[in-house]
């Protein structure tokens, strides 16, 4: 079949299809390279074949065999496509004509010849990761088959990040191929299943109501019929990958909507359109070949390509690429082994132990080390979990998974045995579960349970778990929400538990627990030695995917002796503090955050910050130095609050450089004080909070004195006084990252760059609660309105409401009103006071509430003024936010120190959240009059440009809107913060 060359037909007219495919591969691979790198390959004499081939070779080596590919900018149907290049660091990029098609075919051939182990074709070639935008997605999809041509020699070709990375269905080993009940593939796959030995790395099954989840769903029909067959089955299936038998008479472009609908129906993260062969039996043979290749530790895209040559059209998500890799499973399995109780026995075939590398002496000595009686078993067929984990780690380098029944089968058998141990609790009767604790001392080498309290100088082990009430355990009052925690097909959740008592031990203690669907969780053990007599108040934080779910307080006393505890009548209690989410039904879909922080006070009233990132936790005492920096930030911003004209000509013009340098120096000081010293130790393990990979932060604030302005944290080198704005700042803001070798990178203190501020490069999800105003029944629920599966989208087209303080002139909001009406396409209502506001909420149900108020008062006597009318926000009625069953709105409170920084903390944000606001966007410093409106216009513009409805979430939208505002010379947008769930979609 002839290749559809899209708009590149004129450019490549002289080439045959066999020559066009490698030319196309080279063209897109060069278009994906860095502009400066590409510019250096183009000297005065033009493009050089050898130099371009070297660039592709280096890019492939740098990314472990993967090569990014993107569609270049088209010129016209007859003119050459264009590449964007930069001639020098900091220089402006320009569009230049791409090399001739024949020349690029030579580039690709030279590149293939230079790859280690490649002879010009076959699996030794690169894995082409096709990248596209919403505009180019169909064209890239249409060209994918050309890139799969044998003359390209790619190990695989796949559309990268083709679907949202929601982690909706995780890959598990052994994995399952499933088919629809009436599929022609059912019979030949059943035959192959009958021939597979036990513990094979994969299996074949037929989908049913009872077996609704599988890793791979195979539909023996073309793309146009596959969705119809699935719907006709009446089954609600879930899978990771869908495989369909070709495109039929459709083109890739015309089939794209059907493919995406099919993936959405089963909540998959990838789809493969494959050439199945001439019969169902041949299709089944190729599926088994795919399973074999995957069990040989090949990436899923390469395994599919090898099994379904001459070609497969692959649309894959990176989560699927990672989770389906056998090596990833082995890593997770060793961690699970180490968490099993020491007395656990794992019964496996002797040959499985041999393949896993467990020595004979480990098997022989196992029963001799058992400290509790166990049922008799054959020593040669059992081993301790940690011994197996140690053996796997010790011999990991030799695993190549190159035998059909080798290591992969042993791993599958071990995986099943471990899962059986973990799922034993599923057979227990379902009962309410609670967070619980047990405390132990060990005098005279004997464990003694402690119920009264702790003693100075005597080590303590605190065990925390989630399970049914037991008389011997101290139990929290609030029931753990087990009914909504697990979705169908999920066996367990992995949670983190952090324990911290700042007066007794400097840094928090962090452990992980596995929480099964039914029964007790695993146990988190914390060991510490109390050093100070008096009240003991430890905060327990429970996290999932880097986000805090709830906090509890462990209360007791520390005395000099057990007798003193008895005399004082001391006891140990677990007290509810806060539950961040009240609906946990979709935790598996929640995005993983990189860093979680809790701002609170210790028992003696000292302000504290507790941070958790991955497997690390730390704490910082917040002294007066913090308030000095926060006050300096607020002073710098407030000094410019009344002047718009001096800051509107660009970030590198007028007063902007001085302002940015001042803010950056304060932000760098804040970063140094809060993190730098603490994280020097953590950085040795590869963690850097300023790194691009640490992009999602959650902040839980339980403090009544100040909101720490993390948005102003500056993790670049602090600029020296008088520094200028980096010349590449506009390129950095537009791309969301600094260009390579920018001016600041070579002269770090001579330039200030806005991308050094956390608020412009990280999604920061903020939540507030008041520990002094807890409800009678226990913990305060922080997220009264939250984004959950099926109810996570805000439709701003439903109308907007605007009000402003008497300090803001009507003419200053006229532009905002026009922008709201034109960009959001919704009805805009301007109200004069709070009574008018409430009436408009009741009658019009607006989805966006925008206020430019003036803040007065302190603590719980705070009030907001609009139109000269003042409103106390303590106990704010829901009628001011939304009416009846109307969807929760997005609220913007932009104005005079509404969120509070240098002043005592204001509660307006929390009160609006309690009244039903989905998210509250506010300012973290004093912003007056025209500046507040300018900031509002910039944020509204960002909301209007959020792209395809439902694609982006509010956290990213606000971050990107702030970048756009700075590009538009609105530096006060740095003050914007958002409170609420960052997962709302627009």
Secondary structure, DSSP 8 states (H G I E B T S, - for coil): -----GGGTTTTTTS-HHHHHHHHHHHHHHHTS-HHHHHHTEETTEE-HHHHHHHHHHHHHHTTTEEEEE--B---SSS--EEEEESSTT--EEEEE---HHHHHHHHHHHHHHSTT-SSSSTTS-EEEEE--TTTHHHHHHHHHHHTSGGG--SEEEEET-S-----S---SSEEEEE-TT-THHHHHHHHHHTS-TT-SEEEEE--SS--EEEEEEESS-HHHHHHHHHHHT---EEEEEEEE--TT--HHHHHHHHHHHHHHHT-SEEEEE---SSHHHHHHHHHHHHHHHHTT--HHHHHHHHTTT-EEEEE-HHHHHHT-HHHHHHHHHHHHHHS-TT--EE--HHHHHHHT--HHHHHHHHHH-SS------GGGEE-HHHHHHHHHHTGGG----STTSHHHHHHHHHHHHHHHHTGGGGS----BEEEEEEEE-GGG--EE-SS-EETTSEEEEEEEEES--TTSEE-SS-B-HHHH--TT--EEEEEEEEE-TTT-SS-EEEEEEEESSS----EEEEEE--S-EEEEEEEEEEETTEEEEEEEEEEEEESSHHHHHHHT---EEEEEEES-S--TTGGGS---SEEEEEEE-TTS-EEEEEEETTEEEEEE--HHHHHHHHHHHHHHHTTTT-SGGGSS-TTSTTHHHHHHHHHHHHHHHHIIIIIHHHHHHHTTT--TTSTT--EEEEEE--SS----GGG-B-S----TT-EE-TTHHHHHHHTS--TT-HHHHSTTTEE-GGGBHHHHSEEEEEE--GGG--TTS-EES-SS--BTTB-B--GGG-EEEEE-TTS-HHHHHHHHHHHHHHS-S-EEE-SSHHHHHHHHHHH--SEEEEE-EEE--GGG-EEEETTEEEE-TT--GGGT--TT----EEEE-SBSSS-SSSS---HHHHHHHTT-SEEEEESSB--HHHHHHHHHHHHHHHHT--STTTSBHHHHHHHHHHHHHHTT-GGGGGEEEEE-TT-B-
